[in-house]
Amino acid sequence: MRLEDSPDVVVESRGGVIVAIYTRNSNARVVVVDWDDISASCQYGVIFPLDDISGMPIDTATVANAAR
């Protein structure tokens, strides 16, 4: 996979849980709003840490590129 061909943002989820968000833009701010958490614990939107898209695992990158 060529990095320039990858999407600008990739959200990786496993078992319904966000495990990583990869982005080209290091200045992006991502807030995750999980209504289940809000209902259960009054925890509101959480700022999610971002990983550089170049660090995306190969299996995730392969699937993300196939989504085009």
The first five atom37 places (N, CA, C, CB, O) and aatype in JSON, in Angstrom:
{
  "aatype": [12, 1, 10, 6, 3, 15, 14, 3, 19, 19, 19, 6, 15, 1, 7, 7, 19, 9, 19, 0, 9, 18, 16, 1, 2, 15, 2, 0, 1, 19, 19, 19, 19, 3, 17, 3, 3, 9, 15, 0, 15, 4, 5, 18, 7, 19, 9, 13, 14, 10, 3, 3, 9, 15, 7, 12, 14, 9, 3, 16, 0, 16, 19, 0, 2, 0, 0, 1],
  "atom_mask": [
    [1, 1, 1, 1, 1],
    [1, 1, 1, 1, 1],
    [1, 1, 1, 1, 1],
    [1, 1, 1, 1, 1],
    [1, 1, 1, 1, 1],
    [1, 1, 1, 1, 1],
    [1, 1, 1, 1, 1],
    [1, 1, 1, 1, 1],
    [1, 1, 1, 1, 1],
    [1, 1, 1, 1, 1],
    [1, 1, 1, 1, 1],
    [1, 1, 1, 1, 1],
    [1, 1, 1, 1, 1],
    [1, 1, 1, 1, 1],
    [1, 1, 1, 0, 1],
    [1, 1, 1, 0, 1],
    [1, 1, 1, 1, 1],
    [1, 1, 1, 1, 1],
    [1, 1, 1, 1, 1],
    [1, 1, 1, 1, 1],
    [1, 1, 1, 1, 1],
    [1, 1, 1, 1, 1],
    [1, 1, 1, 1, 1],
    [1, 1, 1, 1, 1],
    [1, 1, 1, 1, 1],
    [1, 1, 1, 1, 1],
    [1, 1, 1, 1, 1],
    [1, 1, 1, 1, 1],
    [1, 1, 1, 1, 1],
    [1, 1, 1, 1, 1],
    [1, 1, 1, 1, 1],
    [1, 1, 1, 1, 1],
    [1, 1, 1, 1, 1],
    [1, 1, 1, 1, 1],
    [1, 1, 1, 1, 1],
    [1, 1, 1, 1, 1],
    [1, 1, 1, 1, 1],
    [1, 1, 1, 1, 1],
    [1, 1, 1, 1, 1],
    [1, 1, 1, 1, 1],
    [1, 1, 1, 1, 1],
    [1, 1, 1, 1, 1],
    [1, 1, 1, 1, 1],
    [1, 1, 1, 1, 1],
    [1, 1, 1, 0, 1],
    [1, 1, 1, 1, 1],
    [1, 1, 1, 1, 1],
    [1, 1, 1, 1, 1],
    [1, 1, 1, 1, 1],
    [1, 1, 1, 1, 1],
    [1, 1, 1, 1, 1],
    [1, 1, 1, 1, 1],
    [1, 1, 1, 1, 1],
    [1, 1, 1, 1, 1],
    [1, 1, 1, 0, 1],
    [1, 1, 1, 1, 1],
    [1, 1, 1, 1, 1],
    [1, 1, 1, 1, 1],
    [1, 1, 1, 1, 1],
    [1, 1, 1, 1, 1],
    [1, 1, 1, 1, 1],
    [1, 1, 1, 1, 1],
    [1, 1, 1, 1, 1],
    [1, 1, 1, 1, 1],
    [1, 1, 1, 1, 1],
    [1, 1, 1, 1, 1],
    [1, 1, 1, 1, 1],
    [1, 1, 1, 1, 1]
  ],
  "atom_positions": [
    [[0.84, -1.18, 0.0], [0.0, 0.0, 0.0], [0.88, 1.23, 0.0], [-0.95, 0.0, 1.2], [1.85, 1.31, 0.74]],
    [[0.54, 2.18, -0.81], [1.23, 3.45, -0.81], [0.5, 4.37, 0.15], [1.31, 4.07, -2.24], [-0.72, 4.46, 0.12]],
    [[1.27, 5.05, 1.0], [0.68, 5.92, 2.0], [-0.2, 7.0, 1.37], [1.77, 6.57, 2.83], [-1.24, 7.35, 1.93]],
    [[0.21, 7.51, 0.23], [-0.57, 8.58, -0.41], [-1.92, 8.09, -0.93], [0.22, 9.19, -1.57], [-2.79, 8.9, -1.22]],
    [[-2.1, 6.78, -1.04], [-3.37, 6.21, -1.48], [-4.34, 5.94, -0.33], [-3.12, 4.94, -2.24], [-5.51, 5.66, -0.57]],
    [[-3.86, 6.02, 0.9], [-4.72, 5.7, 2.04], [-5.71, 6.82, 2.3], [-3.87, 5.42, 3.29], [-5.46, 7.96, 1.91]],
    [[-6.83, 6.53, 2.96], [-7.8, 7.56, 3.31], [-7.17, 8.59, 4.26], [-9.04, 6.92, 3.96], [-6.11, 8.35, 4.84]],
    [[-7.83, 9.74, 4.42], [-7.32, 10.78, 5.32], [-7.53, 10.42, 6.79], [-8.0, 12.1, 5.03], [-6.73, 10.79, 7.64]],
    [[-8.61, 9.69, 7.08], [-8.91, 9.27, 8.46], [-9.41, 7.83, 8.41], [-9.97, 10.22, 9.14], [-10.25, 7.49, 7.57]],
    [[-8.9, 7.0, 9.31], [-9.37, 5.63, 9.44], [-9.69, 5.38, 10.9], [-8.31, 4.6, 8.9], [-8.84, 5.59, 11.77]],
    [[-10.91, 4.93, 11.18], [-11.33, 4.58, 12.53], [-11.33, 3.05, 12.6], [-12.75, 5.18, 12.9], [-12.07, 2.39, 11.87]],
    [[-10.51, 2.51, 13.49], [-10.42, 1.06, 13.65], [-11.24, 0.63, 14.86], [-8.94, 0.6, 13.79], [-11.04, 1.13, 15.96]],
    [[-12.15, -0.3, 14.63], [-13.04, -0.78, 15.69], [-12.97, -2.29, 15.72], [-14.51, -0.3, 15.48], [-12.97, -2.95, 14.68]],
    [[-12.92, -2.84, 16.91], [-12.93, -4.31, 17.07], [-13.91, -4.64, 18.19], [-11.49, -4.88, 17.39], [-13.78, -4.14, 19.3]],
    [[-14.87, -5.47, 17.89], [-15.87, -5.84, 18.89], [-16.71, -4.67, 19.35], [0.0, 0.0, 0.0], [-17.19, -4.65, 20.49]],
    [[-16.91, -3.69, 18.47], [-17.72, -2.53, 18.81], [-16.97, -1.47, 19.63], [0.0, 0.0, 0.0], [-17.57, -0.49, 20.07]],
    [[-15.67, -1.66, 19.81], [-14.86, -0.72, 20.6], [-13.85, -0.06, 19.67], [-14.14, -1.45, 21.79], [-13.15, -0.73, 18.91]],
    [[-13.78, 1.26, 19.72], [-12.77, 1.97, 18.93], [-11.42, 1.7, 19.56], [-13.07, 3.5, 18.86], [-11.2, 2.0, 20.74]],
    [[-10.51, 1.15, 18.77], [-9.17, 0.85, 19.29], [-8.14, 1.86, 18.79], [-8.76, -0.56, 18.88], [-7.1, 2.04, 19.43]],
    [[-8.42, 2.51, 17.66], [-7.48, 3.5, 17.15], [-8.15, 4.37, 16.1], [-6.23, 2.81, 16.56], [-9.07, 3.95, 15.41]],
    [[-7.65, 5.59, 15.99], [-8.03, 6.48, 14.9], [-6.72, 6.95, 14.28], [-8.93, 7.7, 15.4], [-5.86, 7.51, 14.96]],
    [[-6.59, 6.71, 12.98], [-5.39, 7.08, 12.25], [-5.73, 8.26, 11.34], [-4.83, 5.87, 11.43], [-6.8, 8.29, 10.74]],
    [[-4.82, 9.22, 11.25], [-5.08, 10.39, 10.42], [-3.79, 10.93, 9.82], [-5.76, 11.47, 11.24], [-2.7, 10.71, 10.34]],
    [[-3.96, 11.63, 8.72], [-2.84, 12.34, 8.1], [-2.64, 13.69, 8.77], [-3.09, 12.52, 6.58], [-1.54, 14.24, 8.73]],
    [[-3.68, 14.23, 9.38], [-3.66, 15.58, 9.94], [-3.38, 15.53, 11.44], [-4.99, 16.3, 9.67], [-4.27, 15.19, 12.22]],
    [[-2.18, 15.85, 11.84], [-1.81, 15.79, 13.26], [-2.51, 16.87, 14.09], [-0.3, 15.92, 13.42], [-2.49, 16.81, 15.32]],
    [[-3.13, 17.85, 13.44], [-3.85, 18.9, 14.16], [-5.33, 18.6, 14.32], [-3.69, 20.21, 13.44], [-6.06, 19.39, 14.92]],
    [[-5.78, 17.47, 13.8], [-7.19, 17.12, 13.9], [-7.57, 16.88, 15.36], [-7.51, 15.87, 13.05], [-6.75, 16.44, 16.17]],
    [[-8.81, 17.17, 15.69], [-9.35, 16.9, 17.03], [-10.57, 16.01, 16.82], [-9.71, 18.23, 17.81], [-11.52, 16.4, 16.15]],
    [[-10.54, 14.84, 17.4], [-11.63, 13.88, 17.25], [-12.29, 13.67, 18.59], [-11.13, 12.55, 16.67], [-11.62, 13.37, 19.58]],
    [[-13.59, 13.82, 18.63], [-14.37, 13.57, 19.84], [-15.28, 12.39, 19.57], [-15.18, 14.84, 20.27], [-16.04, 12.4, 18.6]],
    [[-15.22, 11.38, 20.42], [-16.06, 10.21, 20.29], [-17.26, 10.39, 21.21], [-15.27, 8.89, 20.64], [-17.11, 10.6, 22.42]],
    [[-18.45, 10.32, 20.64], [-19.69, 10.4, 21.41], [-20.31, 9.01, 21.4], [-20.69, 11.49, 20.82], [-20.77, 8.54, 20.36]],
    [[-20.31, 8.37, 22.54], [-20.88, 7.03, 22.68], [-22.12, 7.13, 23.54], [-19.84, 6.03, 23.3], [-22.02, 7.3, 24.76]],
    [[-23.28, 7.04, 22.93], [-24.53, 7.23, 23.66], [-24.73, 6.18, 24.74], [-25.7, 7.2, 22.7], [-25.38, 6.45, 25.75]],
    [[-24.18, 4.99, 24.56], [-24.28, 3.97, 25.61], [-23.54, 4.42, 26.87], [-23.72, 2.62, 25.12], [-24.05, 4.25, 27.98]],
    [[-22.34, 4.98, 26.7], [-21.58, 5.49, 27.85], [-22.29, 6.65, 28.51], [-20.19, 5.91, 27.42], [-22.3, 6.76, 29.74]],
    [[-22.87, 7.52, 27.71], [-23.57, 8.68, 28.27], [-24.76, 8.22, 29.1], [-24.04, 9.63, 27.14], [-24.98, 8.73, 30.2]],
    [[-25.52, 7.27, 28.59], [-26.69, 6.76, 29.32], [-26.29, 6.01, 30.58], [-27.51, 5.84, 28.42], [-26.95, 6.14, 31.61]],
    [[-25.21, 5.24, 30.51], [-24.82, 4.4, 31.64], [-24.06, 5.15, 32.72], [-23.98, 3.26, 31.15], [-24.22, 4.86, 33.91]],
    [[-23.23, 6.1, 32.33], [-22.35, 6.69, 33.34], [-22.25, 8.2, 33.27], [-20.99, 6.1, 33.21], [-21.43, 8.8, 33.97]],
    [[-23.06, 8.83, 32.44], [-23.0, 10.29, 32.27], [-21.63, 10.75, 31.8], [-23.36, 10.98, 33.58], [-21.26, 11.91, 32.02]],
    [[-20.87, 9.86, 31.15], [-19.59, 10.25, 30.57], [-19.89, 10.83, 29.19], [-18.59, 9.04, 30.49], [-20.43, 10.15, 28.33]],
    [[-19.54, 12.07, 29.0], [-19.83, 12.73, 27.74], [-18.68, 12.52, 26.76], [-20.07, 14.23, 27.95], [-17.72, 11.81, 27.06]],
    [[-18.78, 13.14, 25.59], [-17.8, 12.95, 24.54], [-16.37, 12.97, 25.05], [0.0, 0.0, 0.0], [-16.01, 13.79, 25.9]],
    [[-15.58, 12.08, 24.53], [-14.19, 11.93, 24.94], [-13.3, 12.31, 23.77], [-13.91, 10.47, 25.42], [-13.52, 11.86, 22.64]],
    [[-12.28, 13.13, 24.04], [-11.29, 13.43, 23.01], [-10.43, 12.19, 22.83], [-10.43, 14.69, 23.38], [-9.83, 11.7, 23.79]],
    [[-10.38, 11.7, 21.62], [-9.69, 10.44, 21.35], [-8.29, 10.72, 20.82], [-10.49, 9.58, 20.35], [-8.14, 11.59, 19.95]],
    [[-7.28, 10.02, 21.31], [-5.92, 10.23, 20.79], [-5.81, 9.73, 19.35], [-4.88, 9.52, 21.68], [-6.46, 8.76, 18.97]],
    [[-4.99, 10.41, 18.57], [-4.83, 10.07, 17.17], [-3.45, 9.48, 16.93], [-5.04, 11.3, 16.29], [-2.47, 9.86, 17.57]],
    [[-3.39, 8.54, 15.99], [-2.13, 7.96, 15.56], [-1.88, 8.39, 14.13], [-2.15, 6.4, 15.7], [-2.82, 8.56, 13.35]],
    [[-0.61, 8.56, 13.78], [-0.26, 8.9, 12.41], [-0.64, 7.75, 11.5], [1.24, 9.23, 12.28], [-0.47, 6.58, 11.84]],
    [[-1.16, 8.1, 10.35], [-1.64, 7.08, 9.42], [-0.53, 6.13, 8.98], [-2.26, 7.74, 8.2], [-0.81, 5.0, 8.59]],
    [[0.71, 6.58, 9.05], [1.82, 5.71, 8.66], [2.04, 4.57, 9.66], [3.1, 6.53, 8.53], [2.71, 3.59, 9.34]],
    [[1.47, 4.68, 10.86], [1.6, 3.63, 11.87], [0.47, 2.62, 11.87], [0.0, 0.0, 0.0], [0.41, 1.73, 12.72]],
    [[-0.44, 2.76, 10.91], [-1.59, 1.86, 10.83], [-1.11, 0.44, 10.53], [-2.59, 2.34, 9.75], [-0.28, 0.24, 9.64]],
    [[-1.63, -0.57, 11.26], [-1.24, -1.95, 10.97], [-1.58, -2.34, 9.53], [-1.94, -2.91, 11.95], [-2.53, -1.82, 8.95]],
    [[-0.8, -3.24, 8.98], [-0.98, -3.65, 7.58], [-2.38, -4.2, 7.32], [0.06, -4.68, 7.19], [-2.97, -3.9, 6.28]],
    [[-2.92, -5.01, 8.24], [-4.25, -5.58, 8.0], [-5.31, -4.49, 7.96], [-4.61, -6.61, 9.08], [-6.22, -4.56, 7.13]],
    [[-5.2, -3.5, 8.82], [-6.16, -2.39, 8.84], [-6.01, -1.56, 7.57], [-5.95, -1.5, 10.09], [-7.01, -1.18, 6.96]],
    [[-4.78, -1.28, 7.16], [-4.54, -0.49, 5.95], [-5.08, -1.2, 4.71], [-3.04, -0.22, 5.79], [-5.63, -0.55, 3.82]],
    [[-4.92, -2.5, 4.65], [-5.41, -3.27, 3.51], [-6.93, -3.15, 3.37], [-5.0, -4.74, 3.65], [-7.45, -2.94, 2.28]],
    [[-7.62, -3.29, 4.49], [-9.09, -3.19, 4.48], [-9.53, -1.75, 4.19], [-9.68, -3.68, 5.83], [-10.47, -1.53, 3.43]],
    [[-8.85, -0.78, 4.79], [-9.2, 0.63, 4.57], [-9.05, 1.01, 3.1], [-8.33, 1.55, 5.45], [-9.9, 1.71, 2.55]],
    [[-8.0, 0.56, 2.47], [-7.8, 0.88, 1.05], [-8.8, 0.16, 0.16], [-6.38, 0.51, 0.62], [-9.16, 0.68, -0.89]],
    [[-9.24, -1.01, 0.55], [-10.22, -1.75, -0.25], [-11.6, -1.09, -0.21], [-10.32, -3.2, 0.24], [-12.45, -1.37, -1.06]],
    [[-11.82, -0.23, 0.77], [-13.13, 0.41, 0.93], [-13.4, 1.49, -0.09], [-13.25, 0.99, 2.31], [-14.5, 2.05, -0.12]],
    [[-12.46, 1.79, -0.9], [-12.63, 2.89, -1.89], [-13.69, 2.61, -2.89], [-11.35, 3.16, -2.61], [-13.95, 3.43, -3.77]]
  ]
}
